[in-house]
Amino acid sequence: MRTSRISRDTSRILAASRTLRQTRSGANTPVHEPSDSELSSVPTDAGSDGEFATPQPKRRKTTRGTPVKVKYETNEVSLTSITSPKKEAKPKKPRRAPAKKINGAGGSVKMEPPPNWEEIYALTREMRNENLAPVDTMGCESLADKQRTPRDQRFQTLVALMLSSQTKDTVTAVAMRGMQERMPGGFNLESVLALEPAELNSMINKVGFHNLKTKYIKQTAELLRSNFNSEIPDTIEGLVSLPGVGPKMAYLTMSAAWGKDEGIGVDVHVHRITNLWGWHKTQNPEQTRAALESWLPRERWHDINNLLVGFGQTICLPVGRKCGDCKLSARGLCPSAVVGMKKRVKKETVVKADPDGEKVVKEELVVAEVGEVKAEAGEVKAEAVDVAIGDIEDIGQAPRQRSSRSKT
């Protein structure tokens, strides 16, 4: 293909100018000044035909199969250099502050109540109002048939109290209901006198000491007919003269049947809890009654039995006291409070074993309640006082001593 002369001359001029331009750029390195736009800069690489060549993209050099080495640094710290955390100071338990005797003028003796007793009493009443106890619905004071005459109701109240000794309120309530429904002629003095001992025993065979109580109830019915004109006595002396009736039962009967608060009915709950509170240190319920009556206001004599019986049935149990739920313990008012201690126990379990013989171990932290678990397991004694508590039938007699075991 022939080219014109003009195109050949143009090619020579362009080639000469390109050579001259390259020679000048090699001698003097140009200084690049920033321009307003990058598009105004002309690239120096161009092809022979006047078009610019596109530079090839750079590729990263990668090395496959080469392991990456990581260096781990460990700091060894001696256990002795670690400062152990400071243990929080445990709140001190309140000291036992029983009622005190104060000698007044003229040789008179006055009992000073224990400190904070009103706060303890108010908090206990608050807890009792929040927790319904069996005594509130099945207590002996509420078991008499309201459809009967006042005389029959008083007799039923006395019998209910005789059945309640060493027996739960739920069991006593069932026995009383059975007597009211099954006894020929209704539950009254005359019906009990007409019953054979075996038949009466079959009606109360779920309560504790039912054989002994059958004998006491029959004897009491005969004494009421012969000595008290078929009515229960309205004096403490007359009530305690009945078989199986002690001071606690007599004072409760006077309050529930006759509406007379002549003394405090002290059962095992009242005796145990007031000793736990440190109000006194007494050996038997009769001593507890005398100690309480020496300073407790008379208007509380009727209420304290129901208060502490229900408290002993719901929170301050004979075995396994719930001190963690007790407001007295939370406020540091009970010197006998036992708060459960938490202990962390590490438990290791083998989950699986690899073919190479390596075992995968799973660690678990188990939190155990030390104090309260012991209470539930029966390791906490029923009474936190160093005295023995007699049965209800033994009230007024010398307390039975527990046999001491020699420590090996």
URVENLIN-V508633 format. One record per helix or strand of 3 or more residues. SS is the DSSP state (alpha for helix, beta for strand). FROM is the first residue (numbers start at 1). TO is the last residue. If there is no record, write none. Layout:
ss=<SS/SS>
from=<FROM/FROM>
to=<TO/TO>
//
This chain:
ss=<alpha/alpha/alpha/beta/alpha/beta/alpha/alpha/alpha/alpha/alpha/alpha/alpha/alpha/alpha/alpha/alpha/alpha/alpha/alpha/alpha/beta/beta/alpha/alpha>
from=<5/38/79/100/105/109/117/134/140/150/169/189/197/210/236/247/268/285/298/323/327/342/359/370/392>
to=<27/40/81/103/107/112/130/138/142/164/182/194/203/227/240/258/276/293/314/325/330/353/369/376/394>
//
